[in-house]
Amino acid sequence: MGTLTSFVTLDGVYQAPGGLKEDPRDGFEQGGWSVPYGDEDFGRFVEEVFGRVDAFLLGRRTYDIFASYWPEVTDPADPVASRLNSLPKYVASASLQDPEWAGTTVLGGDLGKEVTALKERTGREVQVHGSGALAQSLLALGLVDRVHLLTFPVVLGAGRRLFAEGAVPTAFRHVGGRTTEAGVSTQTYEFAGRPEYGTYELPKNA
């Protein structure tokens, strides 16, 4: 199963949730917007997600951010670091050639075929974290089975949006969710095909 976990603002921005300098593309200066909301409820949700992973699939930018930090976290009891450092990691990149993070494989060919094969040979979840551009490509290819959408109670008015104009019309089925004490809405959706459409009809005697 391909699972995407994405942090977004109320206005749909996914860019640079974890730090001021994480992703300054297009002059974006509001990085780190998710940090004030990282409470115990949020931590428990993250632990639950990482408890179901068998492999990671990352975009190049997110991979570089992770690779600069997580290998230095060596506590075996850390539920995030222990899995990121020990489980297979796949990077969709046309330029990365010699990754130093142990357990990394570069996917540089046909994304659809390579990810389909990866999902077929992975027992539990292949998880995508962040990786906005990759996530958009996977959604367009129909390769995302489940989405954990974490919506933070903040509006930025600028930044790259996960569901941008031109996204492939997609329907999802809501399968669970809750809200953290800090106000982060953590909702889970499963792929349900293409949208259906209709028209609200007024009562005939209105």
Buried (B, 14 or more C-beta within 10 A) or exposed (E): BBBBBBBBBEEBBBBBBBBBEBBEEEEBEBBEBBEEBBEEBBEEBBEEBBEEBBBBBBBBBBBBBBBEEBBEEEEEEBBBBBBBBEBBBBBBBEEBEEBEBEBBBBBBEEBBEBBBEBBEEBEEBBBBBBBBBBBBBBBBBBBBBBBBBBBBBBEBEEBBBBBEEEEEEBEBEEEEBEEBEBEBBBBBBBBEEEEEEEEEEEEEEE
